[in-house]
Amino acid sequence: MVLAVLAGCGQEKPTEYEGWELVWHDEFDKDGVPDPDSWIFEEGFVRNKELQWYQSQNAECKDGFLVIEGRKERVKNPDYNADGKSWREGREFAEYTSSSVQTRGKREFLYGRFEVRAKIPVASGAWPAIWTLGIQKPWPSCGEIDIMEYYKIGGEPHILANAAWGTNRKDIPKWNSSKLPYAKFISRDPEWAAKFHVWRMDWDQEFIRLYLDDELLNEIPLSTTVNGSEGNHINPFKTPHYILLNLAMGGNGGEVDESLLPLRYEIDYVRVYQKKKEPYTAFHPGKIWEDTDGVHINAHGGGILYHNGTYYWYGEHKSEHSSSALVGVRVYSSTDLYNWKNEGVALPVMPSGSGHKIEKGCVIERPKVIYNEKTKKFVMWFHLELKGQGYAAAEYGVAESDTPVGPFRFLYASRSCPGVWPQNMSEVEIAKARSFKDFSRKGKEWKQNVIDGMCVARDMKTGQMARDMTLFVDDDGKAYHIFSSEENHTLHIAELTEDYLYHTDKYVRILPGGHNEAPAIFKKEGVYWMITSGCTGWKPNAARLSRATSIWGPWESLPNPCVGEKAELTFDSQSTYILPVEGKRDTWIFMADRWRPKNPIDARYIWLPIVFEDGKPVLKWADEWKMSE
C-alpha cells in the first residue's frame, strides 16, 4: 500500500492500492451542496418510524467535509392525516430534522473496495449509517449492506457491520450481523468519538468483508446470501448497489438527548476502488474466470464456435438456486481464448405461463452451435426438458440465427428419429427388440434388455430419448448429433441434414448399455476420439475414452484418459466439449464443468490440454497453463 502526499484542508490524497484503481470518489472539497452529479436527497419521513424529517438543508459541504446535522426543528408534515393508519401520515409535525444522501441512479457499483472516513455522533438518539442498497427488487430482496451503523441494543450503544437479504416472506429479511459494543472501542481509546475513523468494505464475487480502521468486523460469504422466493431466489449481492449516508434520530438510536443537539456527522471522503482488470495470459482451471467486465463467466455445459477470427462460447446461464433455465443460453466472444466478452443472451427463454416449450423454468442443457456454409446460418442444438416434467421429455431443441451472437430463433423441439430403427441393428436384433412386451426397468435382466434394444422398441413411436449431447462437423462438412439415449444407457449418433436443422433418419447406437453421458468428440489423423462421463448425477466420476475409424463405429472402449491426482474423478469435473484450436496443428482443449449443485452459478470451468502419449489422448492436471507451452 502506498500513501500519497497530503493535500489541502488536512485531507489525504486517495490511497493507491496495488491491483486496484480508483473508479469514483468524492472528497467534498467544494463548499455548498453535495455534488448533484453524484448525490440525491431523501425527503420526509422515510423508514423505521424514525423521528427526523429528512431535508436537503441539513447537509452541507464545508472545509473539505460533508456535514450532516441532526437538529431540533419543527416541520409541518404535508401528508398529515388525522385518520391515517400509516406512521408517516399520523404525525402532524416532525420535531427533528436531518439529511440522508444517496447515489441511486448516479453512482452504482458491482463489487469493489469502498472506503469512508468519518467522525460519527455518539450522543443518545444518534443513528448514523454508511450503507448500500441493491438497485433491483424491493427491500430486503434488493440486498442491504451496512458498512457502519451506530445505535443502541438493549440500552447500550453498539457499532454494527451487517448484511440483509430476502426470504420467503414479504418484508422479512435474513441478517448476518456483527454487533460490537461501543465500550470496546472507548476502552482502547477514550478519545475515540472525537476522531475520524475509516470504514471499509471489500466486496467480490465470493465475500463481503467489513472493516473498521483495518480491523475485520464481519465476513459474509455470498454462497449464503441467496434470496428466498419473495426475491426470486437471486443473490442481491451479485447485482449493482448504490451508497447511502444518513443520520437518523430516535428509533434504534434511543431517546434523543436534546441538550446535545445539534448532532454532527462529518464525512471526510467516500472512495470506491475496483480491481484492475488485467488481461488473462493463461488458463487457471477451477478458479473464478471473469469476463472483461469482471464477472464470473456464466456459460456452463458449453461449446465453442470459431468464426471469422473469433471464438464464441455458448453455455447455460445458471442462477444461484436452480439449474433450470431462468434466462436462457448466454454467449461470449474472444480472439485469444483467455479473455471473454459477454455478448448477452443468445437464446432467451419465453415468459412464465406462456406454455412455450422453452418457457422460463424449463431445462436447457449443453447448447452447441455450428455454422452452415451453404445457408450462412448459425444453428444451435441443445438438450431440452419441459417445465414441470423433470427429465421425462428427453428432447432436443433447435434454433437458428443470422449472426453468431444471436438472437437465435427457436424452431422446434423433438425426440429423435421416430419410427426408424438404428442402422447398426440387424434384422435379428430388431426382431428381438420388437418381442419385448414389458418395458419396465425391473428384474435382473433389464440391463441386458436395454442392450438388446428394449428402449429403442419402446420409444419407436415417440422417437428416441435425446439428453446430454454435442455436435460434430466432419472434414467433409457433414454434421452429427451425438447424444445420450435409452435412459442414458446408450449413446446415439445421428446424421444431420445439409442445412443442419434436422436428422436424416440415419443413426446408430454405440456402446449399448455403457451408461455414458456428456459426450465430447474430436478427430486426429482419421481416428475419432470420444471422451464421456459415467452417470452419477452431479457427482464426478472417472472419464471414459473410446475411439473409432468411422463415425458410425464400431467404437472401442479404452481406459480413463486422466492421469494423476483425482484422475478417478476427472479432476472433480465432467466433460462438455473438445475444442480444436484454430491455426495450431494437433492442439485440442478438453472443456469440462465442475458443478456446484447448491450454487449452480458458481460452477467452475476445467480447461486442460489434450496431449498424446503412446498414440492415445491423455489429460493431466495443471493449476496454470498456456497454449504456447
C-alpha positions as CSV (number, residue, x, y, z in Angstrom):
1,M,0.0,0.0,0.0
2,V,1.3,3.4,-1.0
3,L,0.0,6.6,0.7
4,A,0.1,9.7,-1.3
5,V,1.2,13.1,0.0
6,L,-1.1,15.4,1.9
7,A,-3.4,17.7,0.1
8,G,-5.2,20.9,1.3
9,C,-7.8,21.1,4.1
10,G,-5.9,18.5,6.1
11,Q,-7.1,15.7,3.7
12,E,-5.0,13.0,2.2
13,K,-4.9,12.1,-1.5
14,P,-6.7,8.8,-2.2
15,T,-4.6,5.8,-1.2
16,E,-3.1,3.9,-4.1
17,Y,-3.6,0.1,-3.6
18,E,-1.7,-2.3,-5.7
19,G,-4.0,-4.1,-8.1
20,W,-6.9,-1.6,-7.6
21,E,-7.9,1.5,-9.4
22,L,-10.0,4.4,-8.0
23,V,-13.2,4.4,-10.1
24,W,-15.1,7.2,-8.2
25,H,-14.6,9.3,-5.2
26,D,-16.0,12.4,-3.5
27,E,-13.6,14.4,-1.3
28,F,-16.3,17.1,-0.5
29,D,-13.7,19.8,-1.2
30,K,-16.2,22.2,-2.9
31,D,-18.2,24.2,-0.4
32,G,-22.0,24.1,-0.8
33,V,-24.5,21.4,-1.6
34,P,-23.2,17.8,-2.3
35,D,-22.3,17.3,-5.9
36,P,-25.6,16.8,-7.8
37,D,-23.9,14.6,-10.3
38,S,-23.3,12.0,-7.6
39,W,-25.9,12.6,-4.8
40,I,-29.6,13.0,-4.4
41,F,-31.6,13.6,-1.2
42,E,-34.3,11.6,0.6
43,E,-37.2,13.7,1.8
44,G,-39.6,13.5,4.6
45,F,-40.4,10.5,6.9
46,V,-38.7,7.6,5.2
47,R,-38.2,4.5,7.3
48,N,-38.1,2.7,10.6
49,K,-40.6,5.0,12.4
50,E,-37.7,7.4,13.0
51,L,-38.2,10.8,14.5
52,Q,-36.4,13.0,12.0
53,W,-37.7,14.7,8.9
54,Y,-35.1,14.3,6.1
55,Q,-34.4,17.5,4.1
56,S,-31.6,18.9,2.0
57,Q,-30.9,21.9,4.2
58,N,-29.2,19.7,6.8
59,A,-26.3,18.6,4.6
60,E,-23.5,20.9,3.5
61,C,-20.0,20.6,2.2
62,K,-17.7,22.9,4.1
63,D,-13.9,23.0,4.6
64,G,-13.4,19.6,2.9
65,F,-16.1,17.7,4.8
66,L,-19.7,16.7,4.2
67,V,-21.5,17.7,7.4
68,I,-24.9,16.2,8.2
69,E,-26.7,17.8,11.2
70,G,-29.5,16.5,13.3
71,R,-31.4,19.4,14.7
72,K,-34.3,20.2,17.0
73,E,-36.6,21.8,14.4
74,R,-40.4,21.6,13.9
75,V,-41.5,20.8,10.3
76,K,-45.1,20.6,9.2
77,N,-45.9,17.2,7.6
78,P,-47.8,17.8,4.3
79,D,-49.0,14.2,4.3
80,Y,-50.6,14.5,7.7
81,N,-54.0,12.7,8.0
82,A,-55.6,12.5,11.5
83,D,-57.4,9.4,10.4
84,G,-54.4,7.8,8.7
85,K,-53.1,4.5,9.8
86,S,-49.6,4.9,8.5
87,W,-46.9,6.2,10.9
88,R,-46.0,8.7,8.2
89,E,-49.5,10.2,8.0
90,G,-50.2,10.1,11.7
91,R,-47.6,12.8,12.7
92,E,-48.7,16.4,12.1
93,F,-45.3,17.7,12.8
94,A,-41.7,16.4,12.8
95,E,-39.8,17.7,15.8
96,Y,-36.4,16.9,14.4
97,T,-34.7,17.3,11.0
98,S,-31.6,15.7,9.4
99,S,-30.4,14.6,6.0
100,S,-29.9,11.4,4.0
101,V,-27.9,11.4,0.8
102,Q,-27.6,8.6,-1.7
103,T,-26.0,7.8,-5.1
104,R,-29.0,6.0,-6.6
105,G,-29.2,6.5,-10.3
106,K,-25.9,8.4,-10.2
107,R,-23.2,6.1,-9.0
108,E,-23.9,2.4,-8.8
109,F,-21.3,-0.3,-8.3
110,L,-20.9,-4.1,-8.6
111,Y,-18.0,-5.2,-6.3
112,G,-15.1,-3.2,-5.2
113,R,-13.4,-1.6,-2.2
114,F,-15.5,1.1,-0.6
115,E,-13.8,3.5,1.9
116,V,-15.5,6.2,4.0
117,R,-13.6,8.3,6.5
118,A,-16.0,9.8,9.0
119,K,-16.5,11.1,12.6
120,I,-19.8,9.9,13.9
121,P,-22.0,11.4,16.6
122,V,-22.4,9.1,19.6
123,A,-24.9,11.0,21.7
124,S,-28.2,9.4,22.8
125,G,-30.6,9.4,19.9
126,A,-28.0,9.3,17.2
127,W,-28.2,6.6,14.5
128,P,-25.6,7.4,11.8
129,A,-25.0,4.9,9.0
130,I,-22.9,4.1,5.9
131,W,-24.7,1.6,3.8
132,T,-25.7,0.3,0.4
133,L,-28.8,-1.0,-1.3
134,G,-29.2,-3.0,-4.5
135,I,-30.9,-1.4,-7.5
136,Q,-33.2,-4.4,-8.1
137,K,-36.2,-5.6,-6.1
138,P,-37.9,-4.1,-3.1
139,W,-36.3,-4.3,0.3
140,P,-35.0,-6.6,1.7
141,S,-34.7,-8.7,-1.5
142,C,-32.6,-5.8,-3.1
143,G,-29.9,-6.6,-0.5
144,E,-28.6,-4.2,2.2
145,I,-25.0,-3.9,3.3
146,D,-24.4,-1.8,6.5
147,I,-20.8,-0.8,6.3
148,M,-21.4,1.1,9.5
149,E,-24.3,1.6,11.8
150,Y,-24.3,3.0,15.3
151,Y,-27.3,2.6,17.6
152,K,-28.4,1.2,20.9
153,I,-29.1,-2.5,21.6
154,G,-30.6,-3.3,25.0
155,G,-29.9,0.3,26.0
156,E,-26.2,0.0,25.2
157,P,-24.6,1.7,22.1
158,H,-23.1,-0.7,19.5
159,I,-21.2,-0.4,16.2
160,L,-22.6,-2.8,13.7
161,A,-21.5,-4.4,10.4
162,N,-24.3,-6.2,8.7
163,A,-25.9,-7.6,5.5
164,A,-29.6,-8.4,4.9
165,W,-31.4,-10.2,2.1
166,G,-34.8,-11.6,1.3
167,T,-36.6,-14.7,2.5
168,N,-39.8,-16.5,1.5
169,R,-41.9,-13.8,3.3
170,K,-42.6,-10.3,2.2
171,D,-40.7,-7.6,4.2
172,I,-38.9,-10.2,6.3
173,P,-35.1,-10.2,6.0
174,K,-32.4,-12.6,6.8
175,W,-29.5,-11.0,8.6
176,N,-25.8,-11.7,9.0
177,S,-24.8,-9.2,11.7
178,S,-21.7,-8.3,13.7
179,K,-22.6,-6.2,16.8
180,L,-19.7,-4.8,18.8
181,P,-20.3,-2.8,22.0
182,Y,-19.1,0.8,21.7
183,A,-17.5,0.3,25.1
184,K,-14.9,-1.9,23.4
185,F,-13.6,1.0,21.3
186,I,-13.5,3.6,24.0
187,S,-11.8,1.2,26.4
188,R,-9.0,1.2,23.8
189,D,-9.1,5.0,23.2
190,P,-11.2,7.3,25.4
191,E,-10.9,9.9,22.7
192,W,-12.3,7.6,20.0
193,A,-15.5,9.6,19.4
194,A,-13.6,12.8,18.8
195,K,-11.6,11.3,16.0
196,F,-12.1,10.3,12.4
197,H,-12.2,6.6,11.5
198,V,-12.1,4.7,8.3
199,W,-14.9,2.2,7.5
200,R,-14.1,-0.1,4.6
201,M,-15.9,-2.8,2.6
202,D,-14.1,-5.3,0.3
203,W,-16.8,-6.9,-1.8
204,D,-16.2,-9.5,-4.5
205,Q,-18.0,-12.5,-6.1
206,E,-17.3,-14.7,-3.0
207,F,-17.3,-12.5,0.1
208,I,-18.3,-9.2,1.7
209,R,-15.7,-8.2,4.3
210,L,-16.4,-5.2,6.5
211,Y,-13.6,-3.3,8.4
212,L,-13.2,-0.5,10.9
213,D,-9.7,1.0,10.9
214,D,-8.4,-2.1,9.2
215,E,-10.0,-4.4,11.8
216,L,-12.2,-7.1,10.2
217,L,-15.6,-6.9,11.8
218,N,-17.6,-9.2,9.7
219,E,-17.0,-11.7,6.8
220,I,-20.1,-12.7,4.8
221,P,-19.8,-15.5,2.2
222,L,-22.0,-14.8,-0.8
223,S,-22.8,-18.5,-1.0
224,T,-25.2,-17.9,1.9
225,T,-26.9,-14.8,0.7
226,V,-29.5,-16.0,-1.8
227,N,-32.9,-14.5,-1.6
228,G,-36.0,-16.7,-0.8
229,S,-39.0,-16.9,-3.1
230,E,-40.0,-13.3,-2.5
231,G,-36.7,-12.2,-4.1
232,N,-37.0,-14.7,-6.9
233,H,-34.0,-16.6,-5.5
234,I,-31.5,-14.2,-6.9
235,N,-28.3,-13.2,-5.0
236,P,-28.7,-9.5,-4.4
237,F,-25.0,-9.1,-3.7
238,K,-24.2,-10.1,-7.3
239,T,-26.1,-7.0,-8.6
240,P,-25.1,-3.4,-8.5
241,H,-25.6,-1.3,-5.3
242,Y,-25.8,2.4,-4.5
243,I,-24.4,4.2,-1.5
244,L,-26.3,5.9,1.3
245,L,-25.0,8.3,4.1
246,N,-27.6,9.3,6.6
247,L,-28.1,10.4,10.2
248,A,-31.3,9.1,11.7
249,M,-32.7,10.2,15.1
250,G,-34.6,8.2,17.6
251,G,-35.7,4.7,16.7
252,N,-32.9,2.3,17.4
253,G,-30.8,5.3,18.3
254,G,-32.7,5.7,21.5
255,E,-34.2,8.7,23.2
256,V,-32.8,12.0,21.8
257,D,-30.8,14.0,24.3
258,E,-31.8,17.5,23.2
259,S,-29.1,19.0,25.4
260,L,-26.5,17.7,23.0
261,L,-28.1,18.9,19.8
262,P,-27.3,19.6,17.1
263,L,-25.8,16.2,16.3
264,R,-22.9,16.5,13.8
265,Y,-22.0,13.7,11.4
266,E,-18.8,14.6,9.4
267,I,-17.7,12.6,6.4
268,D,-14.2,13.3,5.0
269,Y,-14.4,11.3,1.9
270,V,-16.1,8.4,0.0
271,R,-13.9,6.4,-2.3
272,V,-14.7,3.4,-4.4
273,Y,-11.9,1.2,-5.9
274,Q,-12.3,-1.7,-8.2
275,K,-9.7,-4.3,-9.1
276,K,-7.7,-3.6,-12.2
277,K,-8.8,-6.0,-14.9
278,E,-5.5,-7.2,-16.2
279,P,-6.0,-9.5,-19.3
280,Y,-5.6,-13.2,-18.7
281,T,-2.5,-14.7,-20.3
282,A,-3.0,-18.3,-19.1
283,F,-5.7,-20.7,-18.2
284,H,-6.4,-21.3,-14.5
285,P,-8.6,-24.4,-14.2
286,G,-11.1,-24.4,-11.4
287,K,-10.6,-20.7,-10.5
288,I,-13.2,-17.9,-10.9
289,W,-13.0,-17.0,-14.6
290,E,-14.1,-13.4,-15.1
291,D,-15.2,-11.9,-18.3
292,T,-14.0,-8.5,-19.5
293,D,-16.5,-6.8,-17.2
294,G,-15.1,-8.6,-14.1
295,V,-18.0,-11.0,-13.7
296,H,-17.6,-14.8,-13.5
297,I,-18.4,-16.3,-16.9
298,N,-21.9,-17.9,-17.0
299,A,-21.8,-20.4,-19.8
300,H,-22.0,-23.8,-18.3
301,G,-22.2,-27.1,-20.2
302,G,-20.9,-25.1,-23.1
303,G,-19.4,-25.4,-26.6
304,I,-17.3,-23.2,-28.8
305,L,-17.7,-22.0,-32.3
306,Y,-14.9,-20.4,-34.3
307,H,-16.0,-18.0,-37.0
308,N,-14.1,-15.3,-38.9
309,G,-11.2,-15.0,-36.4
310,T,-13.4,-15.0,-33.3
311,Y,-14.3,-17.7,-30.8
312,Y,-17.9,-17.8,-29.5
313,W,-18.6,-19.6,-26.2
314,Y,-22.2,-20.7,-25.7
315,G,-23.5,-22.1,-22.5
316,E,-26.2,-22.5,-19.9
317,H,-26.9,-19.3,-17.9
318,K,-27.2,-20.6,-14.3
319,S,-28.7,-18.9,-11.3
320,E,-27.8,-19.2,-7.6
321,H,-30.6,-21.6,-6.6
322,S,-31.6,-23.5,-9.7
323,S,-30.2,-25.3,-12.8
324,S,-33.5,-24.6,-14.6
325,A,-33.4,-22.1,-17.5
326,L,-34.4,-18.8,-16.0
327,V,-32.5,-16.7,-18.5
328,G,-31.5,-18.9,-21.5
329,V,-28.3,-19.5,-23.4
330,R,-25.6,-16.9,-23.0
331,V,-22.8,-16.2,-25.4
332,Y,-19.3,-14.8,-25.0
333,S,-16.7,-13.8,-27.6
334,S,-12.8,-14.0,-27.6
335,T,-9.9,-13.7,-30.0
336,D,-7.4,-15.4,-27.7
337,L,-9.5,-18.0,-25.7
338,Y,-8.3,-16.4,-22.4
339,N,-10.3,-13.2,-22.3
340,W,-14.1,-13.3,-23.0
341,K,-16.6,-10.5,-23.6
342,N,-20.2,-11.0,-22.6
343,E,-22.2,-10.7,-25.7
344,G,-25.6,-11.2,-23.9
345,V,-28.3,-13.8,-24.2
346,A,-28.1,-15.7,-27.5
347,L,-31.3,-17.6,-26.9
348,P,-33.7,-16.2,-24.3
349,V,-36.4,-18.3,-22.6
350,M,-40.0,-17.4,-23.1
351,P,-42.1,-15.8,-20.3
352,S,-43.5,-17.9,-17.5
353,G,-47.0,-19.1,-18.2
354,S,-46.6,-18.9,-22.0
355,G,-46.8,-22.6,-22.4
356,H,-43.9,-22.4,-24.8
357,K,-41.5,-25.4,-24.9
358,I,-38.7,-23.1,-23.8
359,E,-40.6,-21.1,-21.3
360,K,-38.9,-19.8,-18.1
361,G,-38.3,-22.8,-15.8
362,C,-37.6,-25.4,-18.4
363,V,-34.3,-27.2,-18.6
364,I,-31.8,-26.2,-21.4
365,E,-28.5,-28.0,-21.2
366,R,-25.3,-28.3,-23.3
367,P,-26.0,-25.9,-26.1
368,K,-23.8,-26.3,-29.1
369,V,-23.6,-24.0,-32.2
370,I,-22.3,-24.8,-35.7
371,Y,-22.1,-22.7,-38.8
372,N,-23.6,-23.8,-42.1
373,E,-21.5,-22.6,-45.0
374,K,-24.3,-23.2,-47.5
375,T,-27.2,-21.5,-45.8
376,K,-24.9,-18.9,-44.0
377,K,-26.9,-19.7,-40.8
378,F,-25.7,-20.3,-37.2
379,V,-27.5,-23.4,-35.9
380,M,-27.9,-24.2,-32.2
381,W,-28.9,-27.6,-30.8
382,F,-29.5,-28.3,-27.1
383,H,-30.9,-30.8,-24.7
384,L,-34.4,-29.7,-23.6
385,E,-36.6,-30.8,-20.7
386,L,-40.1,-29.3,-20.4
387,K,-41.1,-27.2,-17.4
388,G,-42.5,-29.2,-14.6
389,Q,-41.8,-32.5,-16.1
390,G,-38.4,-33.3,-14.6
391,Y,-36.3,-35.3,-17.1
392,A,-39.3,-37.1,-18.7
393,A,-39.4,-35.2,-22.1
394,A,-35.8,-36.0,-23.2
395,E,-36.0,-33.8,-26.2
396,Y,-33.5,-31.8,-28.3
397,G,-34.2,-28.3,-29.3
398,V,-33.1,-26.4,-32.5
399,A,-32.6,-22.7,-33.0
400,E,-31.2,-20.6,-35.8
401,S,-29.6,-17.1,-36.2
402,D,-28.1,-14.9,-38.9
403,T,-25.3,-13.8,-36.5
404,P,-23.1,-15.7,-34.1
405,V,-24.3,-13.7,-31.1
406,G,-28.0,-14.1,-31.9
407,P,-30.7,-13.6,-31.0
408,F,-31.4,-17.2,-32.1
409,R,-34.9,-18.1,-33.3
410,F,-36.3,-21.2,-31.7
411,L,-37.5,-23.5,-34.4
412,Y,-38.8,-26.7,-32.8
413,A,-38.1,-29.5,-30.3
414,S,-38.5,-33.2,-30.7
415,R,-37.3,-36.6,-29.9
416,S,-35.0,-38.4,-32.4
417,C,-36.0,-40.3,-35.5
418,P,-39.5,-41.7,-34.6
419,G,-40.4,-44.8,-36.5
420,V,-36.8,-45.5,-37.6
421,W,-34.5,-48.3,-36.4
422,P,-30.8,-47.7,-36.0
423,Q,-28.6,-48.6,-39.0
424,N,-26.4,-50.9,-37.0
425,M,-29.2,-53.1,-35.6
426,S,-29.6,-56.3,-37.6
427,E,-32.9,-57.9,-38.6
428,V,-32.4,-60.5,-35.8
429,E,-31.7,-57.7,-33.3
430,I,-34.7,-55.7,-34.4
431,A,-36.9,-58.8,-34.1
432,K,-35.7,-59.4,-30.6
433,A,-36.3,-55.8,-29.6
434,R,-39.8,-56.0,-31.0
435,S,-40.5,-59.1,-28.9
436,F,-40.4,-57.1,-25.6
437,K,-43.9,-56.6,-24.1
438,D,-42.8,-55.3,-20.7
439,F,-40.6,-52.2,-20.9
440,S,-40.1,-51.7,-17.1
441,R,-36.7,-51.3,-15.6
442,K,-37.2,-54.1,-13.1
443,G,-35.7,-57.5,-12.6
444,K,-32.2,-58.9,-13.1
445,E,-32.4,-58.9,-16.9
446,W,-33.4,-55.3,-17.5
447,K,-29.9,-54.0,-18.2
448,Q,-29.4,-56.8,-20.7
449,N,-32.8,-55.9,-22.2
450,V,-31.6,-52.3,-22.7
451,I,-28.5,-53.7,-24.6
452,D,-30.9,-55.8,-26.6
453,G,-32.8,-52.8,-27.8
454,M,-35.8,-52.7,-25.3
455,C,-35.8,-48.9,-25.0
456,V,-35.4,-48.5,-28.8
457,A,-38.5,-50.5,-29.3
458,R,-40.4,-48.8,-26.5
459,D,-39.7,-45.3,-28.0
460,M,-40.2,-46.2,-31.6
461,K,-43.4,-44.3,-31.9
462,T,-42.4,-41.2,-29.9
463,G,-38.8,-41.0,-31.1
464,Q,-35.6,-41.8,-29.2
465,M,-34.7,-40.0,-26.0
466,A,-32.1,-37.2,-26.5
467,R,-30.3,-35.9,-23.4
468,D,-26.6,-34.9,-22.9
469,M,-25.3,-34.0,-26.3
470,T,-22.7,-32.5,-28.6
471,L,-22.4,-31.6,-32.3
472,F,-19.6,-32.6,-34.6
473,V,-18.8,-31.3,-38.1
474,D,-16.6,-33.7,-40.0
475,D,-13.9,-32.8,-42.6
476,D,-16.5,-33.3,-45.4
477,G,-18.9,-30.8,-43.9
478,K,-21.3,-33.4,-42.7
479,A,-22.6,-32.8,-39.2
480,Y,-23.7,-35.2,-36.5
481,H,-25.7,-35.0,-33.3
482,I,-24.2,-37.2,-30.6
483,F,-26.4,-37.8,-27.5
484,S,-27.2,-39.9,-24.6
485,S,-30.4,-42.0,-25.2
486,E,-32.2,-45.1,-23.9
487,E,-32.5,-43.8,-20.3
488,N,-28.8,-42.6,-20.6
489,H,-27.6,-46.2,-21.1
490,T,-26.7,-45.9,-24.8
491,L,-25.2,-43.2,-27.0
492,H,-26.7,-42.4,-30.4
493,I,-25.0,-40.7,-33.3
494,A,-27.4,-39.2,-35.8
495,E,-26.6,-37.6,-39.1
496,L,-27.9,-34.1,-39.8
497,T,-29.5,-32.8,-43.0
498,E,-27.5,-30.4,-45.2
499,D,-28.9,-27.4,-43.5
500,Y,-28.1,-28.8,-40.1
501,L,-31.7,-28.4,-38.9
502,Y,-33.0,-31.9,-38.8
503,H,-31.9,-35.6,-38.6
504,T,-31.7,-37.5,-41.8
505,D,-33.1,-40.7,-40.0
506,K,-29.6,-42.3,-40.4
507,Y,-28.4,-43.1,-36.9
508,V,-26.5,-45.8,-34.9
509,R,-26.3,-47.0,-31.3
510,I,-22.9,-47.0,-29.8
511,L,-21.6,-48.6,-26.6
512,P,-25.0,-50.1,-25.8
513,G,-25.6,-50.4,-22.0
514,G,-22.4,-48.4,-21.3
515,H,-24.3,-45.8,-19.3
516,N,-22.5,-42.8,-20.9
517,E,-23.3,-39.1,-20.9
518,A,-21.6,-35.8,-21.5
519,P,-20.0,-36.8,-24.9
520,A,-17.2,-34.7,-26.3
521,I,-15.5,-35.7,-29.6
522,F,-12.5,-34.8,-31.8
523,K,-10.7,-36.3,-34.8
524,K,-7.0,-36.8,-35.3
525,E,-5.4,-38.4,-38.4
526,G,-8.6,-40.2,-39.4
527,V,-9.4,-41.5,-35.9
528,Y,-12.4,-40.3,-34.0
529,W,-11.9,-40.0,-30.2
530,M,-14.7,-39.5,-27.7
531,I,-14.5,-38.7,-24.0
532,T,-17.6,-39.3,-22.0
533,S,-18.7,-39.5,-18.3
534,G,-20.5,-42.1,-16.3
535,C,-23.9,-41.3,-14.9
536,T,-23.6,-40.4,-11.3
537,G,-25.8,-37.3,-11.1
538,W,-23.9,-34.1,-10.1
539,K,-21.1,-36.2,-8.5
540,P,-18.0,-36.5,-10.7
541,N,-16.7,-39.9,-11.8
542,A,-13.9,-41.3,-14.0
543,A,-13.9,-40.2,-17.6
544,R,-14.3,-42.8,-20.3
545,L,-12.4,-42.9,-23.6
546,S,-13.4,-44.6,-26.8
547,R,-12.2,-44.5,-30.4
548,A,-13.3,-45.5,-34.0
549,T,-12.0,-45.2,-37.5
550,S,-15.5,-44.3,-38.7
551,I,-18.1,-42.0,-37.1
552,W,-20.5,-44.9,-37.4
553,G,-18.3,-47.3,-35.4
554,P,-17.5,-49.8,-34.2
555,W,-16.3,-47.9,-31.2
556,E,-13.7,-49.4,-28.9
557,S,-13.7,-48.6,-25.2
558,L,-10.3,-47.6,-23.6
559,P,-9.1,-46.7,-20.1
560,N,-9.6,-43.4,-18.4
561,P,-7.5,-40.7,-20.2
562,C,-6.9,-38.8,-17.0
563,V,-3.7,-39.3,-15.0
564,G,-2.6,-38.0,-11.7
565,E,-4.3,-36.9,-8.5
566,K,-8.1,-37.1,-8.7
567,A,-7.9,-38.7,-12.1
568,E,-10.6,-41.1,-11.0
569,L,-13.0,-38.1,-10.6
570,T,-11.9,-36.4,-13.9
571,F,-10.4,-33.7,-11.6
572,D,-13.8,-33.1,-10.0
573,S,-15.4,-32.3,-13.3
574,Q,-17.5,-33.6,-16.2
575,S,-16.7,-33.3,-19.9
576,T,-18.7,-30.9,-22.2
577,Y,-16.7,-30.2,-25.3
578,I,-13.4,-30.7,-27.0
579,L,-12.1,-27.6,-28.8
580,P,-9.7,-27.7,-31.7
581,V,-7.6,-24.6,-31.5
582,E,-7.6,-22.7,-34.8
583,G,-4.3,-22.4,-36.5
584,K,-2.5,-24.8,-34.2
585,R,-1.9,-28.3,-35.5
586,D,-2.8,-31.1,-33.2
587,T,-3.9,-28.8,-30.5
588,W,-7.1,-29.5,-28.6
589,I,-8.6,-28.3,-25.3
590,F,-10.7,-30.5,-23.1
591,M,-13.5,-28.5,-21.7
592,A,-15.4,-29.6,-18.6
593,D,-17.5,-28.2,-15.8
594,R,-17.0,-28.5,-12.0
595,W,-20.6,-28.5,-11.0
596,R,-21.9,-26.7,-7.8
597,P,-25.5,-28.0,-7.4
598,K,-26.1,-26.0,-4.2
599,N,-25.0,-22.8,-6.0
600,P,-25.1,-23.5,-9.8
601,I,-23.9,-20.1,-10.9
602,D,-20.6,-20.7,-9.1
603,A,-19.8,-23.8,-11.2
604,R,-16.2,-23.6,-12.4
605,Y,-14.5,-24.4,-15.7
606,I,-11.9,-27.0,-16.2
607,W,-10.0,-26.5,-19.4
608,L,-7.0,-28.7,-20.0
609,P,-4.7,-29.5,-22.9
610,I,-5.0,-32.9,-24.6
611,V,-1.7,-34.5,-25.2
612,F,-0.9,-37.8,-26.9
613,E,1.2,-40.5,-25.3
614,D,1.7,-43.9,-26.8
615,G,-0.8,-43.0,-29.5
616,K,-3.7,-42.1,-27.1
617,P,-5.0,-38.8,-25.7
618,V,-4.0,-38.0,-22.1
619,L,-5.3,-35.4,-19.7
620,K,-3.0,-34.1,-16.9
621,W,-3.9,-31.6,-14.3
622,A,-2.3,-28.1,-14.4
623,D,-3.0,-25.2,-12.0
624,E,-2.0,-22.9,-14.8
625,W,-1.1,-23.4,-18.4
626,K,-0.6,-21.6,-21.7
627,M,-1.2,-22.7,-25.2
628,S,2.3,-21.7,-26.1
629,E,3.5,-24.4,-23.8
